[in-house]
Amino acid sequence: MIRIKNQKQIDGIRVSCKALARLYKLLIPQVQAGMSTADIDDICVQYIKKIGGKPAWYSQKFPGAACISINEEVIHGIPSKKRIVQEGDLVSLDIGIDLAGYISDSAVTVPVGKVSKDALDLLAVTGNCLSAGISACIAGNRVSDISRAVYNTAVSSGYGVVWEYCGHGVGLAVHEDPQIPNVPERGANPRIVPGMVLAIEPMINMGSGDVDVLDDNWTVVTQDRKVSCHMEHTVAVFPDHTEVLTQLDPGED
């Protein structure tokens, strides 16, 4: 069942989302070669505790406040003291905050130091996929309009689109209906209506869209082991516009 949020709930989700955007503003400049993914996770835990929140992924039994996935790792990379960030890596960070029962969800991919042109191109196209998906997420459209916008943007540039994992409703729980696939014609196709709060999250690969899950039962990697990129925003749908909740407005701290 799709949970339509009222104004009070959207206001609460917005506060959580703005807090997450501030965490990324603090965190991204600190992601450097030589640090471990556990170091990155520690920064997230400290920030979330400081603001009185809880890491949302803990409720899913995930062993970290942040999913930290590097290069061929698509999503759900487990923070580890042994996993060291290297110059030229693409580091995908997927973080959620539970703040007073309101859940935020957002992902970014951070280039570390000097990265290849191919990696920069992948970053740019994934950003375009996210923007296209958000632009298609308006009241009156259907979920497939989001999926098609993401998919067409990726494949027109020659990239693979992960189809086994997708975006979703969010806000009062980590994962809610509806699912938001990045490939059209997959699953249910409800109409987008005011009050929906959705996490749109393209996962775009330099090679094919096929993936495997490692033996830790969490980390998803590209089947061909080529580099992947993951970006995500939580958005709220209103009758006349769609608001990106997990970003700071110009001049907003």
Residue pairs with C-beta under 8 A, 6 or more apart in sequence:
1 177
2 169
2 176
2 177
2 178
2 190
2 196
3 169
3 171
3 172
3 176
3 177
4 193
4 194
4 195
4 196
5 13
5 171
5 172
5 195
5 196
5 197
5 236
6 195
9 102
9 171
9 172
10 171
10 195
10 197
10 236
12 99
12 100
12 101
12 102
13 102
13 103
13 104
13 170
13 171
13 172
13 197
13 234
13 236
13 245
14 236
14 243
14 245
15 99
15 100
15 102
16 53
16 97
16 98
16 99
16 100
16 102
16 103
16 104
17 104
17 106
17 234
17 245
17 246
18 245
18 246
18 248
18 252
19 51
19 53
19 97
19 99
19 104
20 95
20 96
20 97
20 104
20 105
20 106
20 246
21 106
21 246
21 247
21 248
22 248
22 253
23 44
23 47
23 48
23 95
23 97
24 93
24 95
24 106
24 108
25 248
26 43
26 47
27 40
27 43
27 44
27 47
27 93
28 108
28 110
30 40
30 43
31 40
31 85
31 91
31 93
31 110
31 112
32 85
32 112
32 113
33 85
33 86
33 87
33 89
33 112
33 113
34 84
34 85
35 84
35 85
36 79
36 80
36 81
36 82
36 83
36 84
36 85
37 68
37 70
37 77
37 78
37 79
37 80
37 83
37 84
37 85
38 79
38 80
38 81
38 83
40 66
40 68
40 79
40 85
40 91
40 93
41 64
41 65
41 66
41 68
41 79
44 55
44 65
44 66
44 95
45 55
45 65
48 54
48 55
48 65
48 97
51 97
51 99
52 99
52 100
53 97
53 98
53 99
53 100
54 97
54 98
54 99
55 64
55 65
55 66
55 95
55 96
55 97
55 98
56 95
56 96
56 97
56 98
56 103
56 104
56 105
56 174
57 64
57 65
57 66
57 67
57 95
57 96
57 174
58 65
59 98
59 174
60 174
62 76
62 78
62 218
63 78
63 79
63 218
64 78
64 79
65 79
65 95
66 79
66 93
66 94
66 95
67 75
67 76
67 77
67 78
67 92
67 93
67 94
67 95
67 107
68 77
68 78
68 79
68 83
68 91
68 92
68 93
69 75
69 76
69 77
69 91
69 92
69 94
69 219
69 220
69 228
69 230
70 77
70 83
70 85
70 89
70 90
70 91
70 92
71 89
71 90
71 227
71 228
72 221
72 222
72 225
72 226
72 227
72 228
73 92
73 219
73 220
73 221
73 228
74 92
74 162
74 165
74 203
74 205
74 211
74 220
74 221
74 222
74 228
74 230
75 92
75 94
75 165
75 203
75 220
75 230
76 94
76 218
76 219
76 220
77 83
77 92
77 218
77 219
78 216
78 218
78 219
85 91
85 112
86 112
87 112
87 113
87 114
88 112
88 113
88 114
88 115
88 116
88 119
89 111
89 112
89 115
90 109
90 110
90 111
90 112
90 115
90 119
90 122
90 123
90 227
90 228
90 229
91 109
91 110
91 112
92 107
92 108
92 109
92 110
92 228
92 229
92 230
93 107
93 108
93 109
93 110
94 105
94 106
94 107
94 201
94 230
94 232
95 105
95 106
95 107
96 103
96 104
96 105
96 106
96 170
96 174
97 103
97 104
101 172
102 171
102 172
103 170
103 171
103 172
103 173
103 174
104 170
104 234
104 245
104 246
105 170
105 174
105 199
105 232
105 234
105 246
106 199
106 232
106 233
106 234
106 246
107 201
107 230
107 231
107 232
108 231
108 232
109 123
109 126
109 229
109 230
109 231
111 119
111 120
111 123
118 206
118 227
119 227
121 157
122 159
122 204
122 206
122 227
122 229
123 229
125 153
125 154
125 157
125 159
125 204
126 154
126 202
126 204
126 229
126 230
126 231
127 231
128 153
129 149
129 150
129 153
129 154
129 182
129 202
129 204
129 231
130 150
130 200
130 201
130 202
130 231
130 232
130 233
132 149
132 150
132 152
132 153
133 146
133 147
133 149
133 150
133 167
133 180
133 182
133 200
133 202
134 200
134 233
134 235
134 242
134 244
135 149
136 145
136 146
136 148
136 149
137 145
137 146
137 192
137 198
137 200
137 235
137 237
137 242
138 192
138 237
138 241
138 242
139 192
139 193
139 194
139 237
139 238
139 239
139 240
139 242
140 191
140 192
141 191
141 192
142 189
142 190
142 191
142 192
143 178
143 179
143 180
143 181
143 188
143 189
143 190
143 192
144 184
144 185
144 189
145 192
146 167
146 180
146 192
146 198
146 200
147 180
147 181
147 182
147 183
147 184
147 185
147 186
148 184
150 161
150 182
150 200
150 202
151 161
151 182
151 183
151 184
154 160
154 161
154 182
154 202
154 204
155 161
159 204
159 205
159 206
160 204
160 205
160 206
160 207
160 208
160 209
160 210
160 222
161 182
161 183
161 202
161 203
161 204
161 205
161 209
162 182
162 203
162 204
162 205
162 209
162 211
162 220
162 228
163 181
163 182
163 183
163 186
163 209
164 211
164 220
165 203
165 211
165 220
166 179
166 180
166 181
166 182
166 186
166 201
167 179
167 180
167 181
167 182
167 198
167 199
167 200
167 201
167 232
168 175
168 176
168 177
168 178
168 179
168 180
168 198
168 199
169 175
169 176
169 177
169 178
169 180
169 196
169 197
169 198
169 199
170 176
170 197
170 198
170 199
170 234
171 197
171 234
178 188
178 190
178 198
179 187
179 188
180 198
180 199
180 200
180 201
181 187
182 201
182 202
182 203
183 209
192 237
193 237
194 237
194 238
194 239
195 237
196 236
196 237
197 234
197 235
197 236
197 237
197 245
198 234
198 235
198 237
199 232
199 233
199 234
199 235
200 232
200 233
200 235
201 230
201 231
201 232
201 233
202 230
202 231
202 232
203 228
203 229
203 230
204 228
204 229
204 230
205 222
205 224
205 226
205 227
205 228
205 229
206 222
206 226
206 227
206 228
207 222
207 224
207 226
208 222
208 223
208 224
208 226
210 222
210 223
210 224
211 220
211 221
211 222
211 223
212 220
212 221
212 222
212 223
213 219
213 220
213 221
214 220
214 221
221 228
222 228
232 246
233 244
233 245
233 246
233 247
234 244
234 245
234 246
235 242
235 243
235 244
235 245
236 242
236 243
236 245
